[in-house]
């Protein structure tokens, strides 16, 4: 293959198509003010997972030795605790065992508030557009 030529992936797509798909998924380049850059250290400025999830998850229990705690999932009618959140990890991972999703704190906030990626990060780190 010559330099400068693209090589399709297994599905026949260009790498730029994959980047465009990710931008569409996270909303970059769309909406008001979403094209502005986030601070370079935004990951370091995310809130403490324990404090964040304590306000968002009903009946959140104490964390176990691995840092995981269980609570009621806010994304569906949940009688019993089906959501696990990692209160010790920097990314604040979560997983609903009733099948409604999993991800990190940013993905949780996006889904909870119905916002796109850039807006969710701004809300979490306290940055105005």
C-alpha positions in Angstrom: 0.0 0.0 0.0 1.3 3.4 -0.9 1.8 6.1 1.8 -1.2 8.5 2.1 -3.7 5.8 1.0 -6.4 4.6 3.4 -6.9 1.0 4.2 -10.4 0.0 5.0 -11.1 -1.9 8.1 -12.8 -5.4 8.1 -16.1 -3.8 7.4 -14.8 -1.8 4.4 -15.0 1.5 6.3 -12.4 4.2 6.4 -10.8 5.3 9.7 -12.3 8.7 9.1 -15.8 7.1 9.0 -15.1 5.6 12.4 -14.1 8.9 13.8 -17.2 10.5 12.4 -19.3 7.8 14.0 -17.7 8.5 17.4 -18.3 12.2 17.0 -21.9 11.5 16.2 -22.2 9.2 19.2 -20.7 11.7 21.7 -22.2 14.8 20.0 -19.0 16.6 19.2 -19.5 19.3 16.7 -23.3 19.5 17.2 -25.4 21.6 19.5 -24.7 24.9 21.1 -21.2 25.5 22.3 -20.2 21.8 22.0 -17.3 22.7 19.6 -15.4 24.5 22.4 -12.5 22.5 23.9 -12.7 20.9 27.2 -9.9 21.5 29.7 -6.9 19.2 29.1 -7.1 17.9 32.6 -10.9 17.3 32.7 -10.5 13.6 33.7 -8.6 14.7 36.9 -11.3 17.2 37.7 -14.2 14.7 37.7 -16.0 14.5 41.1 -15.3 11.8 43.6 -17.4 8.8 42.6 -18.6 8.2 46.1 -20.0 11.7 46.4 -21.5 11.8 42.9 -23.3 8.4 43.1 -24.5 9.1 46.7 -26.7 11.9 45.3 -27.9 10.0 42.3 -28.5 6.4 43.3 -31.3 5.5 45.7 -30.5 3.0 48.5 -26.8 3.0 47.8 -25.2 0.6 50.1 -21.7 0.5 51.5 -18.8 -0.4 49.3 -17.3 -3.8 49.5 -13.5 -4.6 49.6 -13.2 -4.0 45.9 -14.9 -0.6 46.0 -18.2 -1.6 44.5 -21.6 -0.7 46.1 -25.1 -1.7 45.1 -28.2 0.5 44.8 -31.4 1.0 42.8 -30.9 1.8 39.2 -32.4 5.2 38.3 -33.0 4.2 34.6 -35.8 1.7 35.3 -38.4 0.9 38.0 -36.2 -1.0 40.4 -37.5 -2.6 43.5 -34.2 -4.3 44.5 -30.7 -3.1 44.0 -29.6 -4.1 40.5 -27.0 -1.4 39.9 -23.4 -1.7 41.0 -21.1 1.4 41.0 -17.4 1.5 41.7 -16.8 4.1 44.4 -13.1 3.6 44.5 -12.1 3.9 40.9 -11.3 7.2 39.2 -13.7 6.6 36.4 -16.7 5.7 38.6 -17.7 2.7 36.5 -21.3 1.4 36.8 -23.3 -1.6 35.6 -27.0 -2.4 35.8 -27.5 -6.1 36.1 -31.1 -5.8 34.9 -29.6 -5.0 31.5 -30.1 -1.3 31.0 -26.4 -0.4 30.6 -22.9 0.1 31.9 -20.1 2.6 31.5 -18.2 5.3 33.4 -19.4 8.3 35.3 -19.6 10.5 32.2 -21.8 7.9 30.4 -24.0 7.6 33.6 -24.4 11.4 33.7 -25.1 11.6 30.0 -27.9 9.1 30.3 -29.3 10.5 33.6 -29.4 14.1 32.4 -30.1 13.4 28.7 -27.1 15.5 27.5 -24.2 14.9 25.1 -20.7 14.1 26.0 -19.2 17.6 26.1 -22.1 19.0 28.1 -21.9 16.1 30.6 -18.2 16.7 31.2 -18.7 20.4 31.6 -21.4 19.8 34.2 -19.3 17.3 36.0 -16.2 19.4 36.2 -18.0 22.7 36.7 -16.9 24.4 33.5 -19.1 26.9 31.6 -19.1 26.9 27.8 
